[in-house]
Amino acid sequence: MKIYTKTGDKGETALYGGTRVSKASARVESYGNIDELNSFIGFAKSEISDEKVLAQLKKIQFDLFTVGSESATPTDKLMLANGKSRLSLMISETEIEELENWMDEFEKELEPLQYFILPGGGKSATALHLCRTVCRRAERSLVFLNETEEVRPELIKYLNRLSDYLFVLARYISKINGETEEYWNPNER
């Protein structure tokens, strides 16, 4: 099977269900940002050796495919006549709570925040800060999409919580790697 189809040569793509839309549409932008985030997380994993963290990031990458597949599906194509989803998987409160629990565990190991943290702290922490900023963009793009087309609130909530998780994880990785965090303190220059 060839990877190229030539069906997108005129700037359109097909959504789940066959609807053709511009590649510049809010929906395509949203799932493109989610895909980019997933790639950045893959990059961050290449800089991390902690097995527990790697297992969490692998699960997150799996969940991001779930978020991406739903964000690529128009709302009118999402549900079947019997009220069930066309998609075999959907993000729920379970995945959101999982992120919260992981954050709670990492925060037990960290000093309380007193100032904003400058992105950095070694290669792996910096990679996670990049993931966090891409995650915020993905979240904003889903919020933007939601202004014109319905998006299940769990998707936006998941990305919001994921960006918090990535921030806490960057701090945790800095700590276990013995890297110093730099603070933004407006009273010191």
Secondary structure by P-SEA (a helix, b strand, c coil): cccccccccccccccccbbbbbcccaaaaaaaaaaaaaaaaaaaaaacccaaaaaaaaaaaaaaaaaaaaaaccccccccccccccccccccaaaaaaaaaaaaaaaaacccccccccccccaaaaaaaaaaaaaaaaaaaaaaaaacccccaaaaaaaaaaaaaaaaaaaaaaaaabbbbbbbccccc
